[in-house]
Amino acid sequence: MSSSRECLPCPAMSTLQSSHGFRFQILPFLWRPCPLTTTPTPPPYKNRLDPPFECRRHVVLVSPDIHWNTGNIGRTCLGTGSTLHLIKPLGFSLDSRWVKRAGLDYWQHVDLKIWDTFQRFLKTEAPETNEIFLYSKNGTKPFWSMPVMERMFLVFGSETKGLPPSILDTFSSAVYYIPITRHIRSLNLSSAVGIVLYETLRNFWNNQQEP
């Protein structure tokens, strides 16, 4: 008899294979009689040098709706040394296991700031007007035309509504877009953040290397 910790073949998979053979080459799922254990937080990767990001980046999400997008963005922010700002209301609880799962075991290390309103964020962080960059599918300038700045606040709207008109109107000269084909409505929020964030770092790095 198998011990209680041994992984046994999934009964449903056995039925499928007996009916259809192995024509579909379905990966064998495992039936686990014991709960999965979590992996402890790994130590910093001591043999990996930090990239030369000698600039400050702030990612600002205004009322994000989807927890796993925020978790993925938090992980990207940690990987680039950026600060993540979340503007309420949020479409989920930060205690959600899905947020933490998307951010894996890095979420607790994210430089995270939460604000009740966008106005409170502006008053406290006090960014210069030329340090604020908004991103919308209705933007007027492609994102690769952004200027090279040492400190930048990259502002994104929610997955369903985008940025509020009040914010777009206030910073109307700083609204950028990511070019896409007509076959999709928009990019995933976490993908858009990654594209823009690394473009700003690339530009800064290239500018620093010029004689």
Backbone hydrogen bonds in HBPLUS format (Angstrom, degrees):
<---DONOR---> <-ACCEPTOR-->    atom                        ^
c    i                          cat <-CA-CA->   ^        H-A-AA   ^      H-
h    n   atom  resd res      DA  || num        DHA   H-A  angle D-A-AA Bond
n    s   type  num  typ     dist DA aas  dist angle  dist       angle   num
A0006-GLU N   A0003-SER O   3.23 MM   3  5.51 164.5  2.26 110.5 115.2     1
A0008-LEU N   A0031-TRP O   3.19 MM  23  5.35 148.7  2.29 162.7 156.1     2
A0031-TRP N   A0008-LEU O   2.91 MM  23  5.35 161.3  1.95 175.8 177.6     3
A0014-SER N   A0010-CYS O   3.08 MM   4  6.37 154.4  2.15 152.0 159.5     4
A0015-THR N   A0011-PRO O   3.11 MM   4  6.39 151.3  2.20 147.4 154.1     5
A0016-LEU N   A0012-ALA O   3.11 MM   4  6.43 157.9  2.16 147.3 152.6     6
A0017-GLN N   A0013-MET O   2.97 MM   4  6.18 161.8  2.00 152.9 157.6     7
A0018-SER N   A0014-SER O   3.00 MM   4  6.14 148.8  2.10 141.9 150.3     8
A0019-SER N   A0015-THR O   3.08 MM   4  6.26 141.3  2.24 142.0 151.9     9
A0020-HIS N   A0016-LEU O   2.89 MM   4  5.99 160.8  1.93 154.2 159.1    10
A0021-GLY N   A0017-GLN O   2.74 MM   4  4.67 128.7  2.00 128.6 134.8    11
A0025-GLN N   A0022-PHE O   3.20 MM   3  5.23 151.4  2.28 102.0 110.5    12
A0046-LYS N   A0044-PRO O   2.91 MM   2  5.64 111.5  2.39 116.3  99.3    13
A0048-ARG N   A0045-TYR O   3.04 MM   3  5.57 164.3  2.07 119.1 123.5    14
A0053-PHE N   A0051-PRO O   2.78 MM   2  5.62 138.3  1.96 106.1  94.3    15
A0054-GLU N   A0052-PRO O   3.04 MM   2  5.70 126.7  2.34 106.8  91.6    16
A0056-ARG N   A0150-GLU O   2.85 MM  94  6.22 152.5  1.92 156.4 165.3    17
A0152-MET N   A0056-ARG O   3.12 MM  96  6.59 149.8  2.22 150.1 158.5    18
A0083-THR N   A0057-ARG O   3.01 MM  26  6.51 156.6  2.07 155.0 157.8    19
A0058-HIS N   A0152-MET O   2.91 MM  94  6.16 150.8  1.99 162.7 169.4    20
A0154-LEU N   A0058-HIS O   2.74 MM  96  6.05 164.4  1.76 176.5 174.9    21
A0059-VAL N   A0083-THR O   2.84 MM  24  6.18 164.0  1.87 172.0 176.2    22
A0085-HIS N   A0059-VAL O   2.76 MM  26  6.05 169.7  1.77 167.2 168.1    23
A0060-VAL N   A0154-LEU O   2.77 MM  94  5.83 175.7  1.77 155.6 154.9    24
A0156-PHE N   A0060-VAL O   2.82 MM  96  6.13 165.5  1.84 173.1 176.9    25
A0061-LEU N   A0085-HIS O   2.88 MM  24  6.20 169.8  1.89 165.9 165.7    26
A0087-ILE N   A0061-LEU O   2.91 MM  26  6.14 165.4  1.93 167.8 165.4    27
A0062-VAL N   A0156-PHE O   2.88 MM  94  6.18 169.9  1.89 164.3 167.7    28
A0063-SER N   A0087-ILE O   2.94 MM  24  5.50 151.2  2.02 139.6 148.3    29
A0091-GLY N   A0064-PRO O   2.91 MM  27  6.09 158.1  1.96 162.7 159.2    30
A0070-THR N   A0066-ILE O   3.38 MM   4  6.75 160.3  2.42 150.8 155.7    31
A0071-GLY N   A0067-HIS O   2.97 MM   4  6.28 154.5  2.04 151.3 159.1    32
A0072-ASN N   A0068-TRP O   2.97 MM   4  6.11 158.9  2.02 142.5 147.4    33
A0073-ILE N   A0069-ASN O   2.90 MM   4  6.13 159.0  1.94 151.3 157.5    34
A0074-GLY N   A0070-THR O   2.88 MM   4  6.04 152.2  1.96 145.5 153.1    35
A0075-ARG N   A0071-GLY O   3.15 MM   4  6.43 151.8  2.24 143.3 149.9    36
A0076-THR N   A0072-ASN O   3.07 MM   4  6.41 154.2  2.14 146.3 153.1    37
A0077-CYS N   A0073-ILE O   2.86 MM   4  6.13 156.1  1.92 151.3 158.1    38
A0078-LEU N   A0074-GLY O   3.00 MM   4  6.25 156.7  2.06 147.3 153.1    39
A0079-GLY N   A0075-ARG O   3.00 MM   4  6.24 152.3  2.08 143.7 151.5    40
A0080-THR N   A0076-THR O   3.11 MM   4  6.34 124.4  2.43 139.7 153.1    41
A0080-THR N   A0077-CYS O   3.19 MM   3  5.23 143.3  2.33  97.4 107.8    42
A0081-GLY N   A0077-CYS O   2.94 MM   4  5.90 107.9  2.48 140.8 157.6    43
A0082-SER N   A0077-CYS O   2.77 MM   5  4.61 153.9  1.84 145.2 144.4    44
A0081-GLY N   A0078-LEU O   3.35 MM   3  5.11 159.9  2.39  97.2 103.1    45
A0084-LEU N   A0111-ASP O   2.87 MM  27  6.12 166.9  1.89 163.4 167.8    46
A0113-LYS N   A0084-LEU O   2.87 MM  29  6.26 154.6  1.93 162.3 167.1    47
A0086-LEU N   A0113-LYS O   2.87 MM  27  6.33 157.6  1.92 159.1 166.8    48
A0115-TRP N   A0086-LEU O   2.85 MM  29  6.17 164.7  1.88 166.1 168.4    49
A0088-LYS N   A0115-TRP O   2.86 MM  27  6.11 172.2  1.86 167.6 169.7    50
A0096-SER N   A0093-SER O   2.96 MM   3  5.37 162.4  1.99 112.9 117.6    51
A0099-VAL N   A0096-SER O   3.20 MM   3  5.50 130.0  2.46 102.7 113.7    52
A0100-LYS N   A0096-SER O   3.42 MM   4  6.83 165.0  2.45 149.3 151.9    53
A0101-ARG N   A0097-ARG O   2.79 MM   4  5.89 143.1  1.92 137.0 148.3    54
A0102-ALA N   A0098-TRP O   2.96 MM   4  6.06 159.2  2.01 143.7 148.1    55
A0103-GLY N   A0099-VAL O   3.04 MM   4  6.27 150.1  2.13 144.3 152.9    56
A0104-LEU N   A0101-ARG O   3.05 MM   3  4.70 151.0  2.14  94.3 102.9    57
A0106-TYR N   A0103-GLY O   3.09 MM   3  5.74 154.4  2.16 136.1 141.1    58
A0109-HIS N   A0106-TYR O   2.87 MM   3  5.55 155.6  1.93 123.7 131.5    59
A0110-VAL N   A0107-TRP O   3.14 MM   3  5.38 165.2  2.17 111.7 116.3    60
A0112-LEU N   A0110-VAL O   2.99 MM   2  5.53 112.7  2.46 111.7  94.7    61
A0121-PHE N   A0117-THR O   3.22 MM   4  6.51 155.0  2.28 140.4 147.0    62
A0122-LEU N   A0118-PHE O   2.96 MM   4  6.28 159.4  2.00 149.9 154.7    63
A0123-LYS N   A0119-GLN O   2.96 MM   4  6.16 160.7  2.00 149.2 154.4    64
A0124-THR N   A0120-ARG O   3.02 MM   4  6.11 160.4  2.06 150.3 154.8    65
A0125-GLU N   A0121-PHE O   2.92 MM   4  5.87 167.8  1.94 155.6 159.1    66
A0126-ALA N   A0122-LEU O   2.87 MM   4  5.22 139.8  2.03 128.8 140.1    67
A0131-GLU N   A0128-GLU O   2.91 MM   3  5.20 160.9  1.94 113.3 118.9    68
A0132-ILE N   A0129-THR O   3.42 MM   3  5.76 170.9  2.43 111.5 113.7    69
A0153-PHE N   A0131-GLU O   2.74 MM  22  5.92 160.9  1.78 174.7 170.9    70
A0133-PHE N   A0153-PHE O   2.90 MM  20  6.06 159.1  1.94 176.1 169.3    71
A0155-VAL N   A0133-PHE O   2.80 MM  22  6.00 177.1  1.80 170.5 171.5    72
A0134-LEU N   A0174-ALA O   2.85 MM  40  5.92 171.5  1.86 165.3 165.8    73
A0176-TYR N   A0134-LEU O   2.79 MM  42  6.02 171.3  1.80 146.0 147.8    74
A0135-TYR N   A0155-VAL O   3.13 MM  20  6.36 135.8  2.34 168.5 176.9    75
A0136-SER N   A0176-TYR O   2.90 MM  40  6.21 163.3  1.92 172.5 175.7    76
A0139-GLY N   A0136-SER O   2.96 MM   3  5.10 154.4  2.03 116.1 115.1    77
A0140-THR N   A0175-VAL O   3.26 MM  35  6.30 147.1  2.37 136.5 135.5    78
A0177-TYR N   A0141-LYS O   2.83 MM  36  6.07 144.2  1.96 150.1 156.0    79
A0145-SER N   A0142-PRO O   3.02 MM   3  5.76 164.5  2.04 123.7 127.3    80
A0143-PHE N   A0177-TYR O   2.88 MM  34  5.51 136.4  2.07 161.2 156.4    81
A0146-MET N   A0143-PHE O   3.28 MM   3  5.76 158.0  2.33 117.2 117.7    82
A0158-SER N   A0162-GLY O   3.32 MM   4  4.69 142.9  2.47 110.5 100.1    83
A0162-GLY N   A0158-SER O   3.03 MM   4  4.69 144.1  2.16 118.9 126.8    84
A0167-ILE N   A0164-PRO O   3.09 MM   3  5.58 128.7  2.37 111.5 122.8    85
A0168-LEU N   A0164-PRO O   3.16 MM   4  6.49 165.7  2.19 155.5 159.8    86
A0169-ASP N   A0165-PRO O   2.82 MM   4  5.91 157.8  1.87 152.8 158.1    87
A0170-THR N   A0166-SER O   3.17 MM   4  6.23 150.2  2.27 133.8 141.4    88
A0171-PHE N   A0167-ILE O   3.17 MM   4  6.37 154.5  2.23 150.4 155.7    89
A0174-ALA N   A0171-PHE O   2.95 MM   3  5.52 164.6  1.98 123.2 126.9    90
A0191-SER N   A0188-ASN O   3.11 MM   3  5.23 120.1  2.48  99.3 114.3    91
A0192-ALA N   A0188-ASN O   2.93 MM   4  6.23 159.5  1.98 157.1 163.3    92
A0193-VAL N   A0189-LEU O   2.97 MM   4  6.23 161.2  2.00 155.0 159.4    93
A0194-GLY N   A0190-SER O   3.13 MM   4  6.25 162.7  2.16 140.9 145.4    94
A0195-ILE N   A0191-SER O   2.99 MM   4  6.23 160.2  2.03 153.3 158.3    95
A0196-VAL N   A0192-ALA O   3.07 MM   4  6.25 174.3  2.07 155.7 156.7    96
A0197-LEU N   A0193-VAL O   2.83 MM   4  5.83 167.9  1.85 156.7 160.9    97
A0198-TYR N   A0194-GLY O   3.18 MM   4  6.10 170.9  2.18 144.6 147.5    98
A0199-GLU N   A0195-ILE O   3.16 MM   4  6.21 143.5  2.30 138.2 148.5    99
A0200-THR N   A0196-VAL O   3.04 MM   4  6.34 154.6  2.10 154.1 159.5   100
A0201-LEU N   A0197-LEU O   3.20 MM   4  6.53 151.2  2.29 143.9 151.8   101
A0202-ARG N   A0198-TYR O   2.87 MM   4  6.01 155.3  1.93 144.3 151.3   102
A0203-ASN N   A0199-GLU O   3.00 MM   4  6.16 165.2  2.02 149.7 153.1   103
A0204-PHE N   A0200-THR O   3.13 MM   4  6.26 158.6  2.18 139.9 145.7   104
A0205-TRP N   A0201-LEU O   2.90 MM   4  6.05 163.8  1.93 149.9 154.6   105
A0206-ASN N   A0202-ARG O   2.89 MM   4  6.06 167.6  1.90 156.0 159.1   106
A0207-ASN N   A0203-ASN O   2.96 MM   4  6.07 155.8  2.02 144.6 151.5   107
A0208-GLN N   A0204-PHE O   3.00 MM   4  6.24 144.9  2.13 144.5 153.7   108
A0209-GLN N   A0205-TRP O   3.18 MM   4  6.45 135.6  2.39 142.5 153.9   109
A0209-GLN N   A0206-ASN O   3.18 MM   3  5.20 132.0  2.42  95.0 107.7   110
